Structures are given as C-alpha cells and as structure tokens.
Amino acid sequence: MRVDRRTFLRDGGTLAAALLAGPLVGRWRACNPGSITRGVSGRALPGSVCAGRSGASATTRASSPRVRTPLHPDALARFVDPLPRPRVLVSTELRTDPTDSRRQLPYYRVPMREALVRVHRDLTATRMWTYDGEMPGPTLATRSGQGLLVEWVNELPERHFLPIDRTLHGAGADRPEVRAVVHVHGAKAPPASDGYPEDWLVPGRSALYHYPARQEAATLWYHDHAMGIERLNQYAGLIGCFLVRDALEDALDLPGGEREVPLVLCDRMFDSDGALYYPTSGDPGKPWISEFYGDATLVNGRLFPYLDVEPRSYRFRLVNASNARIYTLSMAPPSPSSEHCVLHQIGSDQGLLEAPVPLAGITLAPAERADVVVDFDAFAGRVLLLSNHTAPLLQVRVAAGPRSRPRPLPATLRPVPRIASSAAVKTRTLTLDQYHDLPNHRMLMLLDGKYWHDPVTEKPVLGTVEVWSLLNLTDDSHPIHLHLVRFQIFERQLFDADEYRTSGTLRWLGAPVPPAPNEAGWKDTVVAAPGMATRIIMRFEGYAGRYVWHCHLLEHAANEMMRPFEVVAPG
Ligand SMILES: [Cu+2]
C-alpha cells in the first residue's frame, strides 16, 4: 500500500519521527539549506527543507478554474445604504432550566438557513447562509446569571456552495458536505453546549444548548465551528452577536437604545453578480488557502453603509468577524482634515475595562471585540468616516443639533483585579509552529507541534490558575482563543526565535512588557506576534470537560491549528 506522507503523519508518527523519515516539513522563513533544524520534540533533526513565508497573499490571489467577473467594490456608489442594525431576538417561550427544575429560562429557536442578503443598493442580492435569514444573525441578549436556551436548527441545503477541501482533517470524503455547529465565542458554557467542532449537525437536525451566562457583562458573538469547514460556514454568513448585561454595567448609565450600535466587521470578495467568492489554491483536489483577505468589508452585512447620529455620545460594540484580517480602526472627518474622533475604549473581549482608555485608533484581530464610546458633540453637522487604516468602511453623519451637554464617561468602570503569577500552579510553554507541508504544497501551522487528533496534553484542573506562554516561531501574528475561560495578558517578551528553533534555548531579547491599558482587561483572544512570548494567565473556572483552543485565523484553525484541552475535576 502506498502510504501518503500526510497519512503517515496523521497515523500517529510524531512530527519529529515524520521529519526524520524524509523531507517533509521545514519551518523557517530564512534558513540555510542543509542546516540542522529542530523538531518539536527538541531533538536536532537533519535534512528538513526550508519553507518560505506562508505565501498567504499569493495563494489568496490564486485563481479558481471557474471563470468569474470580480466585483470591484471601489466602483460602487458609497454611503447609499443605511447601516443595518441586527434585530434583537425576543423570547416568546419559557422552558425549564436543565440544571435547576425550579427555574424557567427564555427559550429561542434559531434556524440556520440559506437566504438572499442585499449587501449594497446596486448589487443583486447575495446567497448567504444565515442564522434566521439575516447576516449578521439576530442578536441574542441575556443578563449575567440568568441565561437562556437556544435550539440551533440546521435547515441548510444538502450541498455546500463554497470549496470544501476534503484533504483537511474532519472534512474528508466520509463526512457529510454540510455540517454546522454553533459556538458562542466567549461564553462560559458547559462542554455539551460549547459547540465542540466535532458536535456538528447535518441538515434536518437540531441541538438544544444551555448558556448559563454566569459571567460579567460583555460583547460576545456566535459563529459556526464545524470541523474543517468553519472558515467556509462563517464566510457564508454564519455569524451573530450575543450580549451579556449586568447591574454594574447598568449603573454606569452608558449610551443605550438607539445609541448602542453593534458593528460587525468582515471582509469578503464578490462577483459582479453579487455572488460571494472564496478563492482557492488552484488545485481542485486541495483548494485550501492559508489565509483569506477580501477587498470588500461589510459592516453589519452592508458595503459602505452610513449611520445618522445625533451630536451625543454613542456606544459601539466592535466585533471582528473576519476570517483573517486584522483591522486598525479610526474615526475622522474625510481627509485632508487632520482632526480625529477620540475612541474611548471601555471594554474588551470579556467585558469592561477598569477605566476608559482614550485612543486615536484601535487594532482588532479576528474574534477580538472592542466596546467603544464616541462623543459626536464636537462634530455636530459634520460627516465622519470609520476607516480601516485609510480605507473607509462606514460614514457617520452627525446631525447639526440640538446639541446636548456632553456627559463625561465615568472615570472608573469595573475593577479588574490582576491575577498574581504566584497563584499559578502550572506554567506551560507552548509553541506556535509553521511548516511547509511539502506533499500538499502548502503551509501548515500547528500548536505545540501537535495535530488535532493527537492525545490531549493540556489538562488543567478545575479551579486552578495556569500561565500559558505562547512562543510564536512563525512569521505571522496568530490570534489565539481559548474556549470557556477568560484570561489576562500577563506580559509579552521578545526572544530569539532562530536560536530557539536550532538549539531549543530561550534567549530573551528584551524585558517583559505588560499589556497596554486597553488590553489589560479580561480577554478571550490574544494576538501572539512573531518572535514573541505571549504569556496569559487564567483560572479554569466553570465546568470540567473538553474544550478547544485555536488560532482564530480560520484558515489556520481548519488546517490543524486547533487543539482540544480538557478541564479535569480536582482529584
Ligand atoms: Cu494562525
């Protein structure tokens, strides 16, 4: 039997053994051919082959065999569509709390289904896969400690309309083409309701999930997580907001109602007929690309929308729901003005910061959120643009009046007690690795050198504190997300990645750097930059059971940059 090297890898050889077996993978952005390279086990391994930069842009631009007429978004009229506001779901039914028969919880039924969504006035409506017919899906909202039940129903068609790669783990030919499972990103949910990637539903099936919401007020979001195809399902439109509110937040009297606006950002590519386009590698048998970047950024599902505001303060809940794009957002009058709006960041992934942080720009990696208050009083009667770098995404039209007396934000928001590193019972050093998967002619990113199917190695004890030190040996920044827990960024520290790769020695190139004030709150996703040790600290609270941690560049996650971890009950 001819054993494909990839099969060999999957069938249990350690990566190191596989490396020894032949020129399979290499991991360097720059290395000398023939140099000794280092495997994940720490042993020196001869003969692996150099890999270049990930080639993301090259593969992303690679053409599909299908003849298409691309849409050039810059040719569209700008700011002709009002910004859609996702509908907030209202429950009409109560059901018994599965963990406490004396309690009744709001129950929601959310179907996933194909729908036509208009992304721009002048474009034909786009076929998307949606939650309840909308993209982004309807917003789910709950109060801290109250919780809710959602029956997620797969009513999608039997065939996918985006290019599935059957060579990716979990997406093989033996798997149904259309599978879906919902994960509420940032929710402290029991394992059975977390949306484990292998807990997918085929069309016609549903699952009842319980979200106890025993957590602080925060901007969460929900999205598809089906093994091997989550990048395609989310790209097709399976994303939505999930808000948790609480009394402490209420007491701050932040802008609400019409003045609380979710802004869900995601980039896409379209054909001129309005169809979604997801590029491929050019190899029909292995269409996976290493990262997707689109030329059209949707804000709440609309291209170049506008928003009318009063000259008062507004609260924007920014969600980066893109597959791979990192945004740097700012708000300012159209150039050549040198003015800009101050973005007062009041919250991050897992809720309120200790105090508002005034910023000129905010950087958001995939899956990160920023809760931001902007006071438009000083811009009455003017027009502003929310831009990513210099590319406008949303026009904000500030009414001339009546102007209100500006009300300052509270000086403090919520205490965020730092977790002391001395509280940690364990420190794990985990590498982010980049390989060139030669047989498949593509990049391969792994967490700590391990594949999804390798035995679970991270088994924190429920209730204990751990530090995870993420050593990024790749050329990319990876937004790393842990399910279940909220964490704090402890510090970041530059190290000599080349030396680590060749000798396994950790040589620091600088002092540890604490997080910036707007990253010093509770997080669930952290950007691990190249050549950097990113240390996070967290208490594994909530539930014992199996969860996942992964890169939130969805193309990476789909190709093995995802691992299970298991919270074990104290023995
Ligand atoms: Cu990644």
Residues whose N, C-alpha, C, O or C-beta is under 5 A from the ligand:
A	BS01	CU	S477 H478 C551 L553 H556 M561
